Amino acid sequence: MKNIDIVIVGGGMVGLTTALAIRQQTSLSVAVIDSQELHSIKEQPHLRVSAINNASKQLFTNLCVWDDICAVRSQAYSNMHVWDKDGYGHLDFDQSDIPTGSGADNLGSIIENDIIRNALWHKAEQDSGIRFIPENITSMAVGGSEVFLSFAEQPPIMAKLVIGADGANSWVRKQLDMAMTFRDYDHHAVVATVECAQGHQNTAWQVFLPSGPLAFLPLYQQNTCSIVWSLPPEQAERIKALSTDDFNKEILAASDGKLGNIRLQSERVSFPLTMRLVRDFVKDRVVLIGDAAHTIHPLAGQGVNLGLVDAAALAQTLADICVQGKALNDAQALGHFSRWRKSDASEMIVAMESIKQGFSLQQTLPKFIRGLGMSLLNNVASLKKLLLKQAMGSRSDLPKLCKVQDPLA
Ligand SMILES: Cc1cc2nc3c(=O)[nH]c(=O)nc-3n(C[C@H](O)[C@H](O)[C@H](O)COP(=O)(O)OP(=O)(O)OC[C@H]3O[C@@H](n4cnc5c(N)ncnc54)[C@H](O)[C@@H]3O)c2cc1C
């Protein structure tokens, strides 16, 4: 039976980042379990993309994968335009709003998830301390001093700590019956790639429609955007079933023509949206991170950014544990990690809920107050900077790997 210090179940963006971050800060041996193969990058952009904020960019830079990601393709955006379809409120951000000292030269970047995953995977392959197990686990038993993991083909392994980074429907979370709060957002997100006649203008666009938000995320071709259109499930089905011509007409009207004529360029795929938050990120010798621990509405593009901070925070916690010569499952250190990450995730969930609820009110008075609020935010520089700081992932309690590193330190 093979002994490994840390087993990470799930080699998605969060799991792989965790493996690299742990290896950068400790000499612990790591295994990553995931049977999902890498997807090759085609000319047509992949449908799943992420808005990567400055904290995540810094993390990838510190792990030496940012240049690899950008070498494939990514699109930085220097403006954001958010507006209320049925009201008069709007919010605009540009480079001049970037908080000083953030080290950022743009508001964020839109990157296909597969490009990020591939870059992380290839970097991890170069580290002999990271082993890949391309197979599903058949059973997991948590003992007093180890966790036993069995596979159909591979010999079993024993780990001191297991990290569940296996996504929203986490197998690890279910095995340990870890308590979780969840709520159906009653929205499905329809994603697709579209061509916009007036180009994206290096801007992330989002309109709040009575049915939910519609985002246009700029892709590497100047006239192409990835859309995320969140709607009640039956309306999402209707949007997916429209003929291409009708879809183009409907999205043109929804976007108030701000990007010019729009033409669908891909299939339309939808994802049900659910809020999830585990009561505790840690149980016995198992830690949950990323979507396995929390899922939020994509309206602010923060889900994976939150998970990447989990990855950096957990690596930092484990590095501190090693320096102090404690056991990897040290209850005090992992308890602190759990509270740290839960507080961040809870804040984000509340923020998403407030935005979603705030924009769903259609009576005259709430619409008027919403417009007033947006105008106020748009005109008060200090409030705008505060909001942008949140969106860019800047906060006081970021783990070291998510900050600009002092080359002299
Ligand atoms: C429509 C939409 C748009 C979004 N846009 C953004 C955005 O702009 N910005 C942003 O920050 N976030 C965004 N998100 C959220 C983001 O996509 C997720 O937060 C992110 O993908 C989670 O990463 P993860 O690595 O935790 O999980 P996943 O990406 O789900 O990866 C989990 C991995 O675990 C593997 N796995 C699963 N089960 C097992 C098992 N039993 N054994 C081994 N491996 C297993 C899977 O194969 C997979 O590789 C969006 C989400 C949606 C739905």
The ligand as an ORCA input file, in Angstrom:
! r2SCAN-3c Opt
* xyz 0 1
  C     -22.449     29.362    -15.960
  C     -21.353     29.548    -14.973
  C     -20.480     30.637    -15.129
  C     -19.454     30.837    -14.211
  N     -18.625     31.913    -14.350
  C     -17.651     32.150    -13.440
  C     -16.782     33.281    -13.538
  O     -16.871     34.080    -14.468
  N     -15.836     33.465    -12.568
  C     -15.719     32.623    -11.518
  O     -14.872     32.859    -10.640
  N     -16.509     31.523    -11.413
  C     -17.464     31.280    -12.333
  N     -18.267     30.170    -12.210
  C     -18.008     29.206    -11.132
  C     -16.875     28.271    -11.517
  O     -17.117     27.672    -12.782
  C     -16.699     27.174    -10.464
  O     -16.644     27.809     -9.203
  C     -15.429     26.382    -10.690
  O     -15.471     25.668    -11.899
  C     -15.222     25.380     -9.552
  O     -13.969     24.775     -9.697
  P     -13.644     23.442     -8.865
  O     -12.266     23.043     -9.282
  O     -13.940     23.678     -7.420
  O     -14.717     22.392     -9.346
  P     -14.929     21.700    -10.855
  O     -14.533     22.716    -11.854
  O     -16.301     21.227    -10.805
  O     -13.863     20.557    -10.829
  C     -14.071     19.388    -10.096
  C     -13.145     18.313    -10.629
  O     -13.340     17.151     -9.820
  C     -13.453     16.006    -10.649
  N     -14.267     15.031     -9.928
  C     -15.590     15.060     -9.695
  N     -15.966     13.971     -8.985
  C     -14.835     13.250     -8.758
  C     -14.563     12.038     -8.072
  N     -15.531     11.348     -7.470
  N     -13.302     11.589     -8.046
  C     -12.298     12.295     -8.633
  N     -12.497     13.465     -9.285
  C     -13.758     13.924     -9.343
  C     -14.057     16.506    -11.942
  O     -13.706     15.641    -13.012
  C     -13.442     17.892    -12.065
  O     -12.238     17.875    -12.798
  C     -19.301     29.958    -13.107
  C     -20.177     28.880    -12.957
  C     -21.191     28.672    -13.878
  C     -22.141     27.516    -13.678
*
